[in-house]
Amino acid sequence: MSLVLCQLAGVLGSFFTSPAIPTWYKTLKKPFFTPPDWIFGPVWISLFILIGISLFMIWRRQDRPRFKLTLVFFLIQLILNILWSVAFFGLRSPLLGLVDIVLLWVAIVLTIQHCLRITRTAGLLLLPYIIWVSFAAFLNFSLWILNV
């Protein structure tokens, strides 16, 4: 169930992303380090699998202190992840996307910190996610600057 929930977040985000890529996103000025469009799908699918496994590991430790708080952070970061697609692609606003991705980054860091207290492996599984979102935040910032 945790894998399905996390993949669902990706699917919901893609409803806003997919239509905008060949139209609006294609017209944006992009920095030299922008990855090719085809890389985003496989990266996000892989990340959502890792997030789902981490969530499953946390779910199995309901007896631990801060279990419920950790679930809250998981939910917050998944919602912010979806909202980034809404803001950036759906509303076509790199600025709103940037605001959201900064909040997402903070939520992921807090999720990792809480996961590490419950099971180290669950927290470590989220490291590729925070690395990718850090890169995505820099890319988002660059897109905003280049297209103001």
Backbone torsions as a table, in degrees:
resi	resn	phi	psi	omega
1	MET	NA	-37.4	-179.3
2	SER	-65.0	-37.6	177.3
3	LEU	-64.7	-42.2	179.6
4	VAL	-63.7	-45.0	179.7
5	LEU	-58.1	-45.7	-178.0
6	CYS	-70.2	-39.8	176.8
7	GLN	-66.2	-33.4	177.0
8	LEU	-61.5	-37.9	176.3
9	ALA	-59.5	-41.5	177.7
10	GLY	-65.8	-40.9	178.9
11	VAL	-64.0	-44.6	179.1
12	LEU	-60.9	-43.4	177.4
13	GLY	-61.9	-36.2	-177.9
14	SER	-67.2	-23.0	176.3
15	PHE	-61.5	-29.5	179.3
16	PHE	-92.9	-29.8	-175.4
17	THR	-78.1	-52.5	-171.8
18	SER	-53.9	-47.2	-178.8
19	PRO	-67.1	-26.6	-174.9
20	ALA	-84.9	-19.9	-175.9
21	ILE	-64.4	-51.6	-178.0
22	PRO	-75.8	-8.9	-177.9
23	THR	-109.7	-87.0	-173.9
24	TRP	-65.9	-50.5	-175.7
25	TYR	-61.1	-35.8	-179.6
26	LYS	-61.2	-29.0	-176.5
27	THR	-85.2	-10.6	-177.3
28	LEU	-71.9	147.5	168.8
29	LYS	-74.2	131.7	-175.5
30	LYS	-121.5	147.4	176.3
31	PRO	-70.4	161.7	-176.6
32	PHE	-61.0	-24.5	-175.5
33	PHE	-92.2	9.8	179.2
34	THR	-65.8	124.2	178.2
35	PRO	-68.3	158.7	175.1
36	PRO	-64.6	150.2	-176.1
37	ASP	-55.4	-36.0	-174.2
38	TRP	-65.8	-19.0	-175.7
39	ILE	-76.5	-26.1	-173.5
40	PHE	-64.5	-42.7	-179.3
41	GLY	-58.2	-57.3	179.3
42	PRO	-60.5	-36.7	178.9
43	VAL	-63.7	-48.1	-177.5
44	TRP	-67.3	-38.9	177.1
45	ILE	-60.0	-45.0	179.2
46	SER	-63.2	-43.3	-179.9
47	LEU	-64.8	-41.7	179.3
48	PHE	-67.0	-28.9	173.4
49	ILE	-65.3	-47.2	178.8
50	LEU	-62.0	-41.2	178.4
51	ILE	-63.0	-42.2	179.2
52	GLY	-63.7	-40.7	177.4
53	ILE	-64.7	-42.7	178.2
54	SER	-60.6	-45.0	178.8
55	LEU	-61.7	-41.2	177.8
56	PHE	-60.7	-42.5	180.0
57	MET	-64.2	-37.6	177.9
58	ILE	-68.9	-43.2	-178.6
59	TRP	-58.3	-33.8	180.0
60	ARG	-73.6	-7.8	-177.8
61	ARG	-115.0	44.4	-177.8
62	GLN	-62.9	-17.0	-179.5
63	ASP	-78.4	-10.9	-174.9
64	ARG	-80.5	146.8	173.1
65	PRO	-60.4	149.3	178.2
66	ARG	69.3	12.1	177.9
67	PHE	-57.5	-50.2	-176.9
68	LYS	-65.0	-39.7	178.8
69	LEU	-64.4	-38.6	177.5
70	THR	-63.2	-41.1	176.9
71	LEU	-62.6	-37.4	177.8
72	VAL	-61.6	-44.9	178.6
73	PHE	-64.5	-38.7	175.1
74	PHE	-57.4	-47.7	-178.7
75	LEU	-63.8	-43.8	179.9
76	ILE	-60.1	-46.6	-177.5
77	GLN	-68.4	-33.7	176.8
78	LEU	-66.2	-41.4	178.1
79	ILE	-64.3	-45.1	178.3
80	LEU	-63.4	-33.1	177.2
81	ASN	-62.9	-46.9	177.5
82	ILE	-63.3	-44.0	-177.7
83	LEU	-64.2	-26.5	176.2
84	TRP	-62.3	-44.7	178.6
85	SER	-62.1	-39.1	177.8
86	VAL	-62.4	-48.9	-176.4
87	ALA	-67.7	-52.4	-173.7
88	PHE	-72.0	-55.0	-175.0
89	PHE	-89.7	-46.4	-177.2
90	GLY	-65.1	-48.4	178.8
91	LEU	-89.4	-5.9	179.9
92	ARG	54.6	48.8	-176.7
93	SER	-128.7	96.7	174.3
94	PRO	-58.4	-31.3	178.9
95	LEU	-67.3	-48.7	177.4
96	LEU	-64.2	-36.2	175.5
97	GLY	-61.3	-40.5	179.7
98	LEU	-64.7	-44.1	177.7
99	VAL	-59.7	-45.9	-179.3
100	ASP	-64.4	-43.2	-174.9
101	ILE	-69.5	-28.4	174.0
102	VAL	-66.3	-44.2	176.6
103	LEU	-64.2	-39.5	177.3
104	LEU	-60.7	-44.7	-179.4
105	TRP	-58.8	-45.4	178.8
106	VAL	-62.4	-43.7	-179.5
107	ALA	-63.1	-37.8	178.7
108	ILE	-67.2	-43.4	178.2
109	VAL	-59.0	-45.3	179.1
110	LEU	-65.0	-38.1	177.2
111	THR	-62.8	-45.3	178.7
112	ILE	-60.3	-47.2	-179.5
113	GLN	-57.8	-44.0	-179.2
114	HIS	-71.1	-37.4	177.3
115	CYS	-62.7	-42.4	-179.0
116	LEU	-59.2	-30.1	179.4
117	ARG	-75.0	-22.7	-178.5
118	ILE	-95.3	-50.8	174.5
119	THR	-152.6	121.9	-175.6
120	ARG	-54.9	-41.9	-177.5
121	THR	-60.9	-41.7	179.3
122	ALA	-60.1	-40.4	177.7
123	GLY	-68.0	-42.9	-179.1
124	LEU	-65.3	-31.2	178.4
125	LEU	-64.3	-19.4	-179.7
126	LEU	-90.1	-4.6	-179.3
127	LEU	-62.4	-42.6	176.0
128	PRO	-59.9	-33.5	178.8
129	TYR	-63.4	-48.7	-178.6
130	ILE	-68.3	-33.6	177.0
131	ILE	-64.6	-47.0	-179.4
132	TRP	-64.9	-42.9	-179.7
133	VAL	-67.0	-32.6	174.5
134	SER	-62.2	-46.1	176.4
135	PHE	-62.5	-44.9	-179.1
136	ALA	-62.2	-36.4	177.9
137	ALA	-64.9	-42.1	177.7
138	PHE	-65.2	-40.5	176.7
139	LEU	-63.4	-45.5	178.9
140	ASN	-58.9	-46.9	178.3
141	PHE	-58.5	-45.2	-179.0
142	SER	-64.1	-41.0	178.4
143	LEU	-64.2	-39.2	177.7
144	TRP	-62.9	-48.7	-179.1
145	ILE	-61.1	-44.9	-176.7
146	LEU	-70.6	-20.2	-173.0
147	ASN	-119.5	18.7	177.7
148	VAL	-71.4	NA	NA
